[in-house]
Amino acid sequence: MVEATLKGQVGVVTGAGSAYGIGRSIVLAAAKSGAKVVYACDISSSYFADLQETVKATGCDTIVECHVFDISSEEQTLILIQHILKNYGRLDFYFANAGFVIYRGLNDLSVSQFERAMAVMQTGTFLALKYGSQAMSVTSSDKPVPKGNIVVTSSCATLSGAFADMAYTTAKNGCNGLVRSGSVQLSSSNIRVNAVAPGPVATSLMSTSRLAEEGVEYKLEKTVEEIQKRSARIFEGFGIGEEQEYYYNRCSAPEEIANVAIFLASDLASAMNGQIVVADNGKTVAATGEAFTGPVPPINQFKL
Ligand SMILES: NC(=O)c1ccc[n+]([C@@H]2O[C@H](COP(=O)([O-])OP(=O)(O)OC[C@H]3O[C@@H](n4cnc5c(N)ncnc54)[C@H](O)[C@@H]3O)[C@@H](O)[C@H]2O)c1
C-alpha cells in the first residue's frame, strides 16, 4: 500500500508563521511525514523560532528553513524559489496556504481592502502555481523526472455567501478556479493541483488578519493559549464549538486540516487532481441545520 509520505522531499508552506494555524500544522505534519526540507514562509517571523524548536522536539530530522516574504509579490516569490533551487536543487511540494479575513460588510469594505485580498489570495496562489511548478520541473540525478504537488488552502466560504466577507469569499473562489485550471495547465508536467477547503478552524486567523492585511512584517506578543482561547470564543459566538451537539457544528483543529493537506500532496491521493476537498465537518451540506428535519436524534443501536 502507498503511504501518505513526503519522504526525502523539499517543499514550501506559506502562512506558517502564526502561533497556532493550519500552515504551522502542515509544517509539523510534513516533518512527521519524512520531508527533508520545509520552507516555512510568512509575512511575520514572530513564531518561526518556536516552530523550529517544536519540530526539533518531535525528533524529526527535517530541516525547517524560515523565510519572510509576502506571497503577493512576484519579486519575493522568485527570490524564494531561487533560494530553494540553489540550496537544495529541487522542489516537490508547495502548500499555498497563507491568507486573511476582513470581516467588514459591503458598506465598510474599501476598494483597497478588496484589492489587497485579491493580491494576497489570488495573485499569491497564481505565483505559487506559476513559479512553484517551474521549480518542480527541475530535474537532477536526485530527481530524474519532473514531479510535484501543489495544495491550496481554500475555504468552505466558497460554497456559501454567509461564512465570510465579500472580498474573502471572492478571493477564495478565485483560488478554486486557479486549482481547476492549474490542474489542466500542469497535466503534462506530472504536477497535481488540489485544494483543501476548511470550515471553521480554531487558529490565529482572527489575531493575524488585521495585521496581515497591512502587508508588512508584524510582531505578535500573545501566547499560543491566548490566541487559541480568543479564536474559540469568537466561534462560540457564531454557535460553533467542539462541545456542540451536532457534528457539523464542530470547530476543527488545524492539525485535522493539515492531515488532509498532507494526504493530497502524497501519492496516496495520486488519482486526485483539480479537486476542492471540503473539510468542514459537514457544515455546508447541513445547510439549514435541523430547521427542516427537526431535531436529529442519535441513531438507534443495532439489536442482536
Ligand atoms: N481558520 C479558519 O476558520 C479557516 C477556514 C477556512 C480557510 N482558512 C484559510 O486557512 C489559511 C490559513 O489560515 P489559519 O486559519 O491557519 O490562520 P493563521 O493566522 O494561523 O495563518 C495565516 C497566516 O498567513 C499569513 N499571511 C497573511 N497574509 C500573508 C502574505 N501576504 N504573505 C505571507 N503570509 C501571509 C499570516 O501572517 C498568518 O501567519 C488561510 O488561507 C485561511 O483563509 C481558515
The ligand as a Gaussian input file, in Angstrom:
#p B3LYP/6-31G(d) Opt

LIG

0 1
 N       -9.331000      29.371000      10.438000
 C      -10.384000      29.128000       9.679000
 O      -11.521000      29.020000      10.179000
 C      -10.203000      28.939000       8.195000
 C      -11.274000      28.407000       7.469000
 C      -11.131000      28.233000       6.083000
 C       -9.943000      28.604000       5.460000
 N       -8.919000      29.133000       6.200000
 C       -7.695000      29.501000       5.489000
 O       -6.615000      28.801000       6.036000
 C       -5.404000      29.508000       5.737000
 C       -4.547000      29.552000       6.979000
 O       -5.208000      30.340000       7.957000
 P       -5.241000      29.956000       9.506000
 O       -6.663000      29.839000       9.893000
 O       -4.318000      28.857000       9.774000
 O       -4.766000      31.330000      10.165000
 P       -3.311000      31.803000      10.666000
 O       -3.462000      33.231000      11.048000
 O       -2.853000      30.874000      11.721000
 O       -2.401000      31.646000       9.395000
 C       -2.447000      32.564000       8.317000
 C       -1.037000      33.087000       8.127000
 O       -0.954000      33.703000       6.830000
 C       -0.031000      34.754000       6.954000
 N       -0.188000      35.703000       5.855000
 C       -1.243000      36.518000       5.620000
 N       -1.009000      37.256000       4.533000
 C        0.221000      36.904000       4.068000
 C        1.021000      37.308000       2.980000
 N        0.614000      38.286000       2.153000
 N        2.219000      36.720000       2.775000
 C        2.663000      35.753000       3.634000
 N        1.967000      35.342000       4.703000
 C        0.756000      35.913000       4.911000
 C       -0.358000      35.380000       8.314000
 O        0.693000      36.187000       8.808000
 C       -0.637000      34.154000       9.155000
 O        0.521000      33.734000       9.848000
 C       -5.819000      30.868000       5.215000
 O       -5.719000      30.902000       3.805000
 C       -7.274000      30.951000       5.620000
 O       -8.009000      31.787000       4.774000
 C       -9.019000      29.291000       7.549000

